[in-house]
């Protein structure tokens, strides 16, 4: 499971998971008290800005991750086709037009991300999610607090897209056969990690249907103790149209007073199983199921943990260490800010740490276990295609074989 290049990161992840297990056990007992204490920090403007940044990070990071992994896979596949002898007309066309095909793929992403950035930015000033136009439910204040962080994340995304394009242009023509195979294999493995970890989040969210802290203290002091309820906070902030039952809400969730439920208390788990296959707009749910809010576990946390997969593509050790450090800090920051925001409990985020990294290790193990079988198959295919792996340079014949590590064997061409 461990690789030499990533060993110290994987040990760090194991320690992080162990700490998360301890914190998950602790917060299972004191979940309500933790939320009551940390959420009071939302009164500070700088905290609202910090929460807005992490909320945008959680929303936008999956898109850029998908772009990176799909680009690495496509570049590896197209580059491999250029080195493969075939009579298949489709493969020949793809190989001969590899750069045009990638530019088309790249352009579609730029258009899509640009559209998302512009449309969402236009909506921010007047968006109504139940507090009236221009009031942000999560930030308990002016929606414009979110604007600079939305734009900053967009700048970061386009910077990454640009760098990925430069990398693709370079690697479409210079990669060795073994490097192409490794890129395809690596991107497939990391895509599987992301897919299965998000599937776990989706299934558990739907089956557990845990109410958010925001609704648990909506207008009752039963669970908020001496701290103010959300209605009292909204009245103090003079937020207009504070009616979560109105059709104006675009949040997709009904907010009103509900009872507190621990993470291990599923809500109507047998009654609404069909929502796994047919999600509904909760605000238009004829049953008016006030509990169906899906707090457990955290998709935002999982999104940041999935970002750790990008570390595998960085060859420079110093850059790799810096990137991994930034991602770890982001995970901790996301954990904290989701609790402060009142839309997740401590148990939600700590469980997400455990489940997401567990999937990360499991998929890594399963892929590595079958790597030798895949590589043997590749080797047999290569042997059938004469001279496909042979490069003639300065009277040297170089044979490249694929294994857990790339091995190069050279011998002098006979005179």
Buried (B, 14 or more C-beta within 10 A) or exposed (E): EBEEEBEEBBEBBEEBBEEBBEBBEBBBEEBBEBBBBBBEBBEEEEBBBBBBBBBBBBBBBBBBBBBBBBBBBBBBBBBBBBBBEEEEEEBBEBBEEBEEBBBEBBEEBBEEBEEBBEEBBEEBEEBBBBBBEBBBBBBBBBBEBBBEBBBEBBEBBBEBBEEBBEBBBEBBEEBBBBBBBBBBBBBBBBBBBBEBBBEBBBEBBBBBBBBBBBBBBBEBEEBBEEBBBBBBBBEEBEBEBBBBEEEBBEBBBBBEBBBBBEBEEBBBEEEBEEBEEEEBEBBEBEEEBBBBBBBBBBBBBBBBBBBBBBBBBBEEEEEBBEBBEEBBEBBEBBBBBBBBBBBBBBBBBBBBBBBBBEBBBBBBEEBBEEBEEEBEEBEEEBEEEEEEBEEEEEEEBBEBBBEEEBEEEEEEEEE
